[in-house]
Amino acid sequence: MIRMFHVYKTYHPKIQALIDVNIHIRKGEFVFLVGPTGAGKSTFLKLIYREIIPTKGQVIIDGINISRLKPSYIPYLRRNIGIVFQDFKLLYNRTVYENISFGLKAIGATNFEIRQQVKKVLNLMGLEHKKNVKSQLLSGGEQQKLCIARAIANEPLILLTDEPTGNLDPDTSWEIMQLLFHINIRGTTIIMASHNKLIVDKAKKRVVRVERGKIIEDTQRGIY
């Protein structure tokens, strides 16, 4: 599914974000990416999304070296990758429905397909009763659910989540995790960057630890 071979990412001669990263993430896995701030976790996610390319090495998704993709093919890659940001990046002056439908319109979905998919993900997230509410009026937990709904509306193969519980209380955080586990069980590969030790330890999923740009530990059913 996702492979990195001897990947390096250098932003500046003195700033090496990733150093000789080698990893294989299989289809349907749930992987926690842990480590201190500045360790390289966000760079790792950006490489998969092809927001940036490696300085050296290969990033392979489904057998394709995405570093070599022509610019015109990058949108097709990203249709199969959903992203959940810590800072939400919602359209706050738009409704819940509009926030989700916007991305579907951008990839050419019909009005019927949009209605069906929005209804489906709102039901999954428990937000169907909020579809006509402006996103700025939602609670923090509801906004995060909306971010997830938006990210999975086009049924991506991969979901990247960067600190999705970072701004939430413990109960709401675990509720968000239960939703992510459910999405994972349905077949979506999930990579989640997290500082939340309690959640990582409780989840008992694969844990990849990054420090100073290097993978120093990779454990199945690991702990923080």
HELIX and SHEET records of a PDB file:
HELIX    1   1 LYS A   41  TYR A   49  1                                   9    
HELIX    2   2 ILE A   66  ARG A   68  5                                   3    
HELIX    3   3 PRO A   71  TYR A   73  5                                   3    
HELIX    4   4 ILE A   74  ARG A   78  1                                   5    
HELIX    5   5 VAL A   96  ALA A  106  1                                  11    
HELIX    6   6 ASN A  111  MET A  125  1                                  15    
HELIX    7   7 GLU A  128  LYS A  130  5                                   3    
HELIX    8   8 SER A  135  LEU A  137  5                                   3    
HELIX    9   9 GLY A  140  ILE A  152  1                                  13    
HELIX   10  10 PRO A  170  ILE A  185  1                                  16    
HELIX   11  11 LYS A  197  ALA A  203  1                                   7    
SHEET    1   A 4 ILE A  15  ILE A  25  0                                        
SHEET    2   A 4 ILE A   2  HIS A  12 -1                                        
SHEET    3   A 4 LYS A  56  ILE A  61 -1                                        
SHEET    4   A 4 ILE A  64  ASN A  65 -1                                        
SHEET    1   B 6 ILE A  81  VAL A  84  0                                        
SHEET    2   B 6 ILE A 158  ASP A 162  1                                        
SHEET    3   B 6 THR A 189  ALA A 193  1                                        
SHEET    4   B 6 PHE A  30  VAL A  34  1                                        
SHEET    5   B 6 ARG A 206  GLU A 211  1                                        
SHEET    6   B 6 LYS A 214  THR A 219 -1                                        
END                                                                             
